Amino acid sequence: MSSTSLRQEPCDLCEQRGFSVVSQTDRRGGALTTVVCRSCGLISHEKVPNDEELAEYYREEYRSDYHGEFTPSPYRVVREWNRGRELLQLLSSYLRPRETVFEIGSGIGCTVKNFECSGYEAFGIEPGDGFRSFAANRLGATVLPGVLSDLPAEPNGDMALLVHVLEHLNSPTAALLHIRQLLNPGGRLYIEVPNAAAPHAAPGKMFHYAHIYNFTPATLQMLAHKAQFRVRTWLSPRLDRNIRVLLEPTESPDWQVDPVSYDASMECLSRYSRLTYHLRWEYLLVRLQTVLRHASD
């Protein structure tokens, strides 16, 4: 059952005020209020952290809080290397030889290193000290300290990667507008985020302090249009647990709020109970695939 939020700050996407509270706890049972914009359907924290709060959290706490480790374990290195290789295979057909790929939030640098080993110019930025140190000193990947706003607003690459990063930023609109300035002519932006419409987690397990926003395909597409991007191609099924999309800049500033997005977001959040979520054949298949992949790793 939702209630009206007291939040006064406007929605980052549609800039309207008026929110419904959909949760008061995070995935661990701690206090965290999550709201849905009643205009566009964007799901977010009721209190969005500011730049200073985020910088401190990601520099010192995030990896231990979210991943349970300050420096990566051998298992995580293998898993992230395989993910980087899969991403390279997914995106290589959209790249020309020797183009420059840059990743925002590179973690331990496995994706950057995969692209570099395949002949692309590749670099990344990462605010977390432990993971960035591993990337530079153990993996030999070009991963620099910093956050997106540290990059000068000038063309710097041909494809930008935001892999499970956009949901962590306090202003997705500002992030995409900044990235648009970083792309060379003809540049592309790959975004991968958890899909709140799938859903990507069981009821009661969806929300975490680190995930300031939860996107559906509709809210992500509206955000892209607002920041003057158009969808080049969706790279995942609409109800996959992750949204994968490739964007490219457009000169058209036209965008509008999807009038059914709020109702769709609310329906997504109330679609399953914990029992019905776990009894889905898709969930059982994904769990089996995860167990097999972990064993292989």
Backbone hydrogen bonds, N-H to C=O, Kabsch-Sander energy under -0.5 kcal/mol:
donor,donor_aa,acceptor,acceptor_aa,energy
3,S,21,V,-1.1
5,S,19,F,-2.8
11,C,16,Q,-2.6
15,E,11,C,-1.4
20,S,36,V,-2.5
21,V,3,S,-4.1
22,V,34,T,-2.7
23,S,34,T,-1.3
26,D,30,G,-2.2
27,R,207,F,-2.7
29,G,26,D,-1.8
32,L,24,Q,-2.1
34,T,23,S,-2.5
34,T,32,L,-0.5
35,V,44,S,-3.2
36,V,20,S,-2.3
37,C,42,L,-2.4
38,R,18,G,-2.6
41,G,37,C,-1.6
43,I,214,N,-1.1
44,S,35,V,-2.6
45,H,212,I,-1.6
46,E,33,T,-2.7
48,V,46,E,-0.7
54,L,50,N,-2.3
55,A,51,D,-2.6
56,E,52,E,-2.1
57,Y,53,E,-2.0
58,Y,54,L,-2.8
59,R,55,A,-1.8
60,E,56,E,-1.9
61,E,56,E,-0.5
61,E,57,Y,-2.3
62,Y,57,Y,-2.7
65,D,61,E,-2.9
66,Y,62,Y,-3.6
67,H,62,Y,-0.6
67,H,63,R,-1.8
68,G,63,R,-0.8
68,G,64,S,-0.5
69,E,63,R,-1.5
77,V,73,S,-2.0
78,V,74,P,-2.2
79,R,75,Y,-2.5
80,E,76,R,-2.9
81,W,77,V,-2.3
82,N,78,V,-2.2
83,R,79,R,-2.0
84,G,80,E,-2.4
85,R,81,W,-2.1
86,E,82,N,-2.2
87,L,83,R,-2.3
88,L,84,G,-2.1
89,Q,85,R,-2.1
90,L,86,E,-2.0
91,L,87,L,-2.1
92,S,88,L,-2.0
94,Y,91,L,-2.1
95,L,92,S,-1.5
99,E,96,R,-1.8
101,V,99,E,-0.5
101,V,121,E,-3.3
102,F,159,M,-2.5
103,E,123,F,-1.9
104,I,161,L,-2.5
105,G,103,E,-0.6
105,G,125,I,-1.8
106,S,125,I,-2.0
109,G,106,S,-2.1
113,K,109,G,-2.5
114,N,110,C,-2.1
115,F,111,T,-2.1
116,E,112,V,-2.2
117,C,113,K,-2.7
118,S,114,N,-0.9
119,G,116,E,-1.8
120,Y,115,F,-2.1
121,E,99,E,-1.6
122,A,120,Y,-0.5
123,F,101,V,-1.8
124,G,142,T,-2.1
125,I,103,E,-1.9
126,E,144,L,-2.3
129,D,59,R,-0.9
132,R,128,G,-2.3
133,S,129,D,-2.2
134,F,130,G,-1.6
135,A,131,F,-2.2
136,A,132,R,-2.3
137,N,133,S,-2.8
138,R,134,F,-2.2
139,L,134,F,-2.0
140,G,135,A,-0.5
141,A,135,A,-2.8
143,V,141,A,-1.6
144,L,124,G,-2.9
146,G,126,E,-0.6
150,D,147,V,-1.9
151,L,148,L,-1.8
154,E,152,P,-2.5
156,N,182,L,-4.0
157,G,182,L,-1.1
158,D,100,T,-2.5
159,M,100,T,-1.8
160,A,188,R,-2.3
161,L,102,F,-2.2
162,L,190,Y,-2.6
164,H,162,L,-0.8
164,H,192,E,-3.2
168,H,165,V,-2.3
169,L,166,L,-1.3
175,A,171,S,-2.2
176,L,172,P,-2.4
177,L,173,T,-2.2
178,H,174,A,-2.1
179,I,175,A,-2.5
180,R,176,L,-2.1
181,Q,177,L,-0.9
181,Q,178,H,-0.7
182,L,178,H,-0.7
182,L,179,I,-1.1
183,L,179,I,-0.8
183,L,180,R,-0.6
184,N,157,G,-3.3
187,G,184,N,-2.1
188,R,158,D,-2.3
189,L,247,L,-2.4
190,Y,160,A,-3.0
191,I,189,L,-0.5
191,I,245,V,-2.6
192,E,162,L,-2.5
193,V,243,I,-1.8
195,N,241,R,-2.8
196,A,194,P,-0.8
196,A,215,F,-3.0
198,A,195,N,-1.4
205,K,202,A,-2.6
211,H,208,H,-1.0
212,I,167,E,-1.4
212,I,210,A,-1.2
213,Y,167,E,-1.9
214,N,43,I,-2.1
215,F,194,P,-0.6
220,L,216,T,-2.5
221,Q,217,P,-2.1
222,M,218,A,-2.1
223,L,219,T,-2.1
224,A,220,L,-2.3
225,H,221,Q,-2.4
226,K,222,M,-2.4
227,A,223,L,-1.9
228,Q,225,H,-1.5
229,F,224,A,-2.6
230,R,248,E,-2.8
232,R,230,R,-0.6
232,R,246,L,-2.5
233,T,246,L,-1.6
235,L,244,R,-3.0
236,S,244,R,-0.6
240,D,237,P,-2.0
243,I,193,V,-3.2
244,R,242,N,-0.5
245,V,191,I,-2.3
246,L,233,T,-2.6
247,L,189,L,-3.4
247,L,245,V,-0.5
248,E,230,R,-2.1
250,T,228,Q,-2.4
261,S,258,D,-1.5
264,A,260,V,-2.2
265,S,261,S,-2.7
266,M,262,Y,-2.4
267,E,263,D,-2.2
268,C,264,A,-2.2
269,L,265,S,-2.0
270,S,266,M,-1.1
271,R,267,E,-0.6
271,R,268,C,-0.7
277,Y,273,S,-2.4
278,H,274,R,-1.8
279,L,275,L,-1.4
280,R,277,Y,-1.0
284,L,280,R,-2.1
285,L,281,W,-2.4
286,V,282,E,-2.5
287,R,283,Y,-2.7
288,L,284,L,-2.1
289,Q,285,L,-2.6
290,T,286,V,-2.6
291,V,287,R,-2.5
292,L,288,L,-2.4
293,R,289,Q,-2.5
294,H,290,T,-2.7
295,A,291,V,-2.2
296,S,292,L,-2.2
297,D,293,R,-2.7
